[in-house]
Amino acid sequence: MEKIFNLFNKSVLLLGTFLLLFSCNEDKGNYDYQEINDLNTAEFKVKNATGDYITKGENETFYDVTVEAGDNLILTPELAFISDEEADYSFKWYGYQRGKTKPEEGLVVSEEKDLIYPMTKEWGVETTAQSGVYSFAFEASNNKTEVKRIWMFRISVHSRAKYGYVALCKKEYGFDVDIIAKNELKYHLVTNLFSSIKNLDLSAEPYGIETLWDITAPEVGRDNYAFYVLTDKITTRLAPGDYSYDEKYSISSIIEPWSPLANQNVVAKKIVARGPNAAGAQTRAYFLYNDDWYFQNTSSSWYYLDQPVNRMVVYNDEGQITEIKHYKPAPFVAINVNNANGIGILFNETDKKFVCHKLSKPGNRYEIFYTQDINAEFNDKMMFTDAGVSDPHTKLVYLADDIRSRTYSSTSHTVVQDNFAIFQGPQGDYRGVLFRTDNNGVIDAGFSRFYFPSMLTNKNIKIWFKRALTLYCVTDDNTIYKFKLQGLTVGSKSQLVPQGKDDGFWDAGGKGTYEDVTSQFVKDGYTTVTCMKSVDDHNLGSWDNPYSMKIQQSRGSKYGTVIVGTMNPNLPKGKNGKMEFFQYNYTENTLVPRLLPLAGTENEKSNVFTGVGEIIDVVYKGGLISPTVNDSQPDPLI
């Protein structure tokens, strides 16, 4: 016997009853029924956008449907009637926002039998375990008997741009992000993603973007990481699932109330972040705000922005603090990512010396907000002021860290890391230092210093980029040079003389080589280089083993993809950029194209995407993944 609900009461009350069922996902069956002879409910079917029938479990009340954000939700019911003639029916579709269940919260979205409804704006936000799903109700009403029948649908929305390579771009209205999004191992371009975000001021000047593992981030419990956006008006996190924004996501909202920064709108110009560490426990981030570096750490002990770390403590012989010196720091930080305690290397521009910031210190908790001197002999060699050289630098122009290699096992991984610094001398020449540090800021195995070829002298360099022992630099006139440093002597801190000056190192047949590689990147009208950066495609992953080891998120990873952004000044602003993908070939010590499989094609691949804005910064935004790389391979595609 066919049954329907006896709804001579208001249809809204029935809808409310079904939505209460939705909240517990269980039909107790406590209703009055009556028999009718026109609608065969047992034969009800519904098709999705692809024309396939949607099924539900035997004891399920709801049909489950998945749709991509921005696409139309298409549901086509097929009604079967007992009699040969179709009864006189009218139809309504009700839509309910994520997690909504009350009758008065439903909206009539269509009065046609077939539903075509755009899942955009507030209807196109990705659904999560925390937010709940959207729900839709299809109501078929017999116009003669006023008997109604309702079918329920749970709608999960997936973001087409949740994962992929996120580029911060200049646009005609200010800034936005364009994404080479990954969906089922294929890639497609999504432009102007932030345009749909409410309350986010896109007229601001963009500074940068970053992702970092953070259990305090929005939507905690899902991907457990924060997606940061830095502009001249705000430094904020966005929800990693759907890029949604709320005032409480601002970095200012997580500053501890006793901090001198409390109640300020903290607008950071730069963020440098690494983590989790080798123990999978910490993420370390430095924020450059008002020309001071502030430190954030997430671990069993959390430290948020409090005091600037670019300060030195002076002690007397009794161990008492006699003075706190504040110094001007350089806008760079190099982080040692390969030890449990961690250390950051900063440069004191006031006193022209390197200092270290230890993340684990004995004694007073607040000592973490100061830096310490590194070994004096080490610093002299870094600064070329030791007796063997006596050729001091004029200024630091770059400081960063780079992963030279990384090896995985079932329970751990080993990283070989270089920190590297680039200086300019009094005559406008350039010099470099590659070094490694231990937990105490002392030079570890591996140290090398050198002079660059004289053809760089007095040139303005806007981009430096290092991968293993190959360096690239981009001048203001968009000339790109590549330097192979494989012939450098990587030794201990006792190295006496820097290489590359009056020793034939850069001469033909010497141990070092360099070449102009501009034509490899600057072509087809894209004449301005705006970005050259390595992104870690394996960031924020975890291993499925008892140690729950986290893959370290570190720019310059051996497995990271290199992205080069160029700009065509003759194209409309906002669509005048180009994004090219490369990987590093460790045999040839050079960048080679990384071909990405394209969505909507069978086998087509490309490493070039145009139609994006002028790229300022780029990161890889991924979820929790497990590495399947074979370390014997030079640079596997991911």
N, C-alpha and C positions, 0 to 999 in steps of 0.2 A: 504494500500500500504506500503510495507516494504521500509524503508529509511536507507541509509547509508551516511556517509560523503563523499563528492567528493574530494578526496585527490590526485589529480594529482600534487599538490604542494608537497613539501617535507614532509615526515611523521613526521619529528621532529617539524615542525611548528604546525601540528595538535596536537601533544603531548603537545606543549607549550600552545595551546589554552585550552586544557582540564585541564592543571594544573592551568591556570588562573581561570578556573571555580572552581577548587578545593579550591582556596584561598577564594572565596566568597560563595562557595557551592550553586551556582545558575546557571541554564542553561537558557540563554535568548532565545535560538532557532534561532539565526540570522545566519544561514548557508545555503549553496546551497546543495540540495539533488538530487540524481538520483536513479532510480529504478533498482534493479538487481534481478536475479531470482535464485540464488544459495544458499544464506545464509539467513535463517529465524531468524532474530535477536530477534524477539518477543519470540522465544522459547529458548533463551540462558539461560543456567543454569550453576552453578558452585558449586562444593562440597568442604567442608573443610577437615581437617585432620581426623575427625571422620566419614567422609562419609555422613554428613548431608548437605542438600542444604542450601546455604546462600541466604537470601532474602534481598531486599532493599525496601524502601518506594516507593509509587506510583510516587512521584515527585522527588525522590532522584536520583542523578547521580552516587553515589558511593555505593559500597558494603562495609559494615563495618565488619572487621575481628579482633578478639583478639587472641593473641598468647603469650605463656610464653617465657620469655627471655631464650635463649639457645636451644629452640625447633626449629624444622623445620617449616617454613611456607609452608603449603601444600594446593595448590589450583588446582582443577581438573575441567577445563571447559568442558561442554557438548554442542557441536554445532549441530544445526539442519539445514538440507539442504532441500530446496524446491524440488529439483529433487531427483530422486532415487540414483543417483551417487554422491559421495562426490567430491566437487570441489577441485582443486589443490590449497591448501593454505599453507603458511608458517607462522610461529608464532615467536613472540618476547615478552619477559617480561622486562619491565623497572622498576627499583627501584629508589626511591627518599628518601634521608635521611630526618630526622625529620624536618618539617617546610620548606623544599625546594620546590620551585615551578617553577624555571626557566628551560626551555628546556635543556640547556647545563649542568644542574646539574643531569640529569638522567643518569643512568648506565644500560647497557644491562646485565641482570643477568641470562637470559636463552633464548635459542632459541628452546625450546621444548614446546609442547602444555601444558603439565602438569608441574606445578611448584613445585619443592622441593628445598627450599632455607633456609639455616641455619640462624636463627636470633641470631647471636653471635657477639661478639666484638662491632664494631660501629653500627651494626644492632640490637643489643640486649639490647640497653639502654632503660630503662623504659620511656614511653611517658607520658607527663604531659600537663596540660593546657597551661603552659608556653612554653614548647619545641615544641609542635605540634606533629602530628602523622607521621608515615611513609606512603608513598603512593606507590602503584604499579600499573602499567598499562599493560594490556594484549592486544596485537595487533595481529589481524588476517588479513593477507594480501593475496588477490587473486593474484596468480602469473601470471594470464593471463590478467586481467583487471587493475592490480595494484591498485585496490580499497582496502582501509584498513578500518577496524572497530576496535575501541578501547573501552575497558571496564576499569573502574577505581575502585581501591580498597583503602580504608583507613585501615591501619594496626596499631592497638594499641598494645603495648608491655607491659606486666605486669611482674614485677620482682618476681621470685619464692622465693626470699629471702628478700623481702621488710620488712616483719614483722616477729618477732620471737625472740629467745634467741640467742644473738650474743656473741660468745666466742672469745676473743683474745688469739691466740695460738702460741707457738713456733713451727717453722718448720725447715726442714733441710736447707732451704735457708734463714732463719731469722725468719719472722713471717707472719701470715696471720690470717684470721678470718674464723671460721666454725660456721654455723648457724643451729639451730634447727628451721626451718622456719615454719610459720603457714600459711596455705592456706585453706580457707573454713573450719576452725575449726579443721583441721587435720595437722599433723606435719611430716616433713621429713628432713633429714640431707643434707645440702649443704656445701661442703668443699672448702677451698682455694678460697673464693670469691674474695679477693683482687688481685688475680693473673691477672685478666683481667683489672685492673685499670692502666691507663697510668700515668707515671711520679711519681708514688708513690714508694719510695725506701723501698722494703720489706726486705732488708738486715739489717735494723736497729734493735736496741734492743727495744722490746716493753715495754712500761711502763703501759699503761692502756687505757680504752675506757670509754666513757660516753655519755649519751643523756640528753639534757636539753632543756626546752621550751625557744625559742629565736626567736623573730620576725625579727631579723636581719640576721638569718641564710640563707644559700644557699637555693634556691627554695622557697623564702619567699612567703607566700600566699597559700601554700599547707598544709604541716603538721606543719609549724611554729616551728620547733625545729631543733636543731643542733646535729649532730652525730660527736663526737670528737674522734680523734685517737692521742695518745701520744706515741712518740718514743724518742730515744736519738738524733734524727736528726731533728725532726719537731713536732710541735703541730698544728694540723689542723682540720678543719671541713670537712666533706664530704657531698655531696648532699644527703639528707635523702631518696630520692626516688630511686636512682640507684647507690648510693655510688661513684658517679663520683668525680674526684678531679681536682681542679684548684689552681694555686698559690695564687689567690686572696682569697681562702678559709682559708688560713693559719691565725692563730691567730695574727701573726705579722702584717697582713694587716689591722686589725681593731684597732690597737693602735693609740690613738690620737696623732697628730703631735707634741704637746707640751710635751708629756711624755718623761722622761729620757730613756724609752725603745724604742723610735722611731728609726727606721732603724736597729733594732737588730733582729736577728733570735731567737725569744723567744721559748725556748724548756722547757716546764714544765714537771716536774717529776710526778706531781700528780694534780688531779682536784677533788674538792669537790663541789657538786652543789645540790641545792634544789630549787623547785619552780614549778609553780607559788605559790605565797603566798595565804593567806586566802581570799584576795580580788581579786585574779586572775590577779594581775597586775605586779608582779615582779618575776624574776628568779635571784637567787644569786649564784655566783660561785667564788670559790677561786682557784687560780693557784699557785703551788709551783715552783718557778723559782729561780735558784741560791740561794737556801736555804732561800728565802724570800717568804712571802705570798702576792699575788696581788689579787685585788678584781675586779669582773665584775658584773654589775647589769643592767638588762633590765627592764625598766618601763617607765613611762612618762618622767623621767630623766634618761638618760643612762650614766653609768660610765664604762669605759673600763680600761684595765690595765694601771696604771699610776705610782703611788708611792707605795712602800711596806707598808702594813698596820701594820706590826710588828714594830711600833714605838710608843713612848709615848710622849705626850706634857706636859711640866712642865710650870705652870702659877705662876706668883707672886700674891700678895694680890690685885693688881689692875686689875687682869685678863689679864695681858700681858704675852706673851710667852717668857720665859727665856731660855728654853732649849728643844731640841728635842732629845730623847734618842732612839737609834736603838738597838734592842735586838735580840738574836738568838731565833727563834721560834721552837717549836716541829713540826714535820711533820704531824700534825693532826688538824682538825677543827670539832667542833660540832655545828650544826646550829639549832636554834629554828625555826621550820617551822609553828608554830601554832599561830603566831600573825602577824598583818598587817605590823608592822615596821621591825620586824626581828632582830635577834642578833646572832652573831657568837662567840663561846667560843674558845679561843686559849690558848696556854701555853707558858709562857715566861721562857725559859730555862736559860737565863742569871741570872734572879732574883728568879727563882724557884717559880713562882706564876701564877695563872690563870688571864687572862684578857678578856675583852669583846670588840667586834667590833660592834658598833651600826650602823644600816643601815639608820637611820633617825635622824639627829641632827640639832639643831638650829645653826644659825650663818654661818660662812664661809663654802662654798661648800667643800673645801679641808679637812675639819675636818673629812670627811668620810674616809680618808686615814690614820687614827690613831686608836689605841686601848686605852681603859681606864681600870683602876683598877676595880675589882669587890669589893664587900663588904669585908672588912678585916676579919671580924669574919667568914664569909663564907669561905674565902680562907684558913684561919687557920684550919678549920675543914676538908676541902678538902685535905690539906697537912698533916694532923695528927699532927700538931704542936700546937694545942690548949692545954690548961693546963690540960684537962682531959685525954689526951693521951700522948703527948710529945714523939712521935715515928715517926720522919720525914721520908719521902720517900727519896730514892736515885735518882730515875728517873721515868719519865712517859714512859710507854711502849705502851699505846693505849688510844685513845680518840675518841668517836664517838657519834652519836645520834641514837635513835631507837623509832619507833612508837609502843607503847604498845597496843593501840586500836584506832579505828576510827569509828565514827557514822555519817551516812548521813541523811539529811532531804531533802526536795524539794528545799530548797534555801541555805543551808549551810551544813557544816560538822564540827564535833568536834574531835580534836585529843588529845590523852593523850600521851605525849612524855617523854621519859627518855633520858638524856645525861648520859653517863657512861665513867668513867676513870679507867684505870688499871695502878697501880704503882708497882715498885719493891723496897723493903726495903734494908737496909744496910747488912742484913744477907742473901740476895737472895730470901726472901719470897715475895709473891705477895699479894696486897691489892686492893680493889675495892671501888668505890664511884658511887652511882646512885643519880642524882640530876635533878632538873628542875629550869629554870630561867625565870624571867619576862623580859620586854623590857629594863630594866635598869641593867641587870646582877645580880639581887638580887635573892637569893634563894626563890623559890616559894614552894607551898605545895608539899611535897614529897622529902625526903632526907634520904639516907641510906648509911652507910659505913661498910665495913667488911674486914676480912682477909680470904684468901683462905686456904684450907687445906695444911698442911706442906709437903705433898707428892709432891707439885709443886716446893718447894724451890730449887733454883739453876738450875732449868730446863730452857732451852731456848725454848720460845714459839714463833712459827712463824705465827700462825693465832689465832685471837680472833673473836668470833662471838656470838652475843646476839639476842635472840628473846623473847620478853616479859620478864619474870623473869627466863629465862633459858639461861645459858652461855655454850658455847663450846670453847675449846681451843685445838690446835694441836701443839705438841712439835716437835723439830727438828728430832726426831727419829720416827715421824709419829704415835705417840700414841695420841688418841683423848679422852678427858675427857669431861663429861657433868656435869654441876652443876645446881641444882634446887634451886632457891633463893626465892621460894614462902613464906618461913618462915621469911624472913627479915622483920624487923620493919621499915616500910616506914613512917617516921614522919617528923617533922619540923626541922629547923636548930638547934634546941636546943638539938638534940640527943647527949648524952654525950659520950658513949663508943662504939667503933666499935664492931660489932658482929663477931663471928667466932674464937675467941682466948680465950682459957681457960674458955669457958662458955658452952661447950657441944653442940654447934650449929651444928657441923659437925659429932658428935658422932652418933652411931646407936640409932635410936629413936629421934634424934634431929630435929630441924626445917629445917635444910639444908641437902641436900643429894648430893652425887657425885658418879660417876661410870665411869669405862673405857668402852667406846663404840666403840673402834677401829674396832672390827670385823663387825660392822654394815656398815662401809664405806670402809675399807681396805680389799679387798678380790679378788679372781680370778686372782692373779698376779699383780693387780694394788696396789702397795705397798706404793706409795708416794702421799701424799695429797698436791695439788697445789693451791686449791681455795675452799673457803666456803663462800658463799655470798648470801644475800637476794636481789632479784630484784623486782621492783614494777611493776607488770603486769598491773596496772591501770594507769601507768604514762601518762602524756600528754593528758588526756581525758578532756572532757568538758560536762557540763550538758546542756540540751536543755530547758533552762528556762530563764526568763527575766534577771536574774543576771549573766548569762553566767559564772558561777563559774567553775574554773579549778580545777581538782583533783590535789592535791599536789604530786609532784614527790619526793618521799623520800625513800631512801633505808631503809629496815627494816619495810616496811609497814605491817600492820596486814594481808593484803591480798597478800603479796608478796610471790612468790615461792622461795624456798631455793635451790641453785644449788651447788653441791659438785663436784669438779674436782679432779680426781686421775690419776696417770700415771704408766704405766707398763714399767720399764726400759729395758725389754727384747724384746720389739717391736720396729719396725723402727721409727725413729724420724719423727714427723709430723703426725703419725697415732697411737701414743702410749698413747693417752689420753682417758679418760672416763668421761662422763657427766651424773650425776644423779640428778633427780628432786625430791624434797620433799616439803611437806607443813607442817605447824606447827599445831599440834592438841592441842587446848587450854584446852581440858579436861584432857588429859594425860600429857600435858606439855612436848611434845617430837616431833621429826620429824618423819613423816610417808611418804611413797612413794606417789608421785603425778603421776598418770598414764595419759599419753598423748595419745589420739587416733592417730593412724599412718595412713599416707596417703597411698593409694594403697591397703588398706585392708578394710574389712567390719566392723569388730568389734575389731580388735587387738589393744591393748594398751601396753605401756611400759613406764617406768621411767628411762631407761638406754639407752644411745647412746654411742657406741664405734666408733673407727676409726677417732676420732678428734685428734688435736694436744694437746700438753701439755698446759692446760688452765692457763692463767695468770690473766685474768679478764673476767667478763661477765656482760652484761646489757640486759635489755628487750627493744626491739625496736618496738614501736607500733605507730599507727596513732591516729586520733581523734576518741575516742570511748565514749560511754555512759555507766555508771555503771549500772548494773542490779543486784547488790549484795543485799542480805538480811542480814543486820547486826546481826540478831539473829543467823545466821549460824556461826560456829567457824572459818572457813577458806574456803570459797567457791572456787571451781575450776573455772577458767576463760577461 
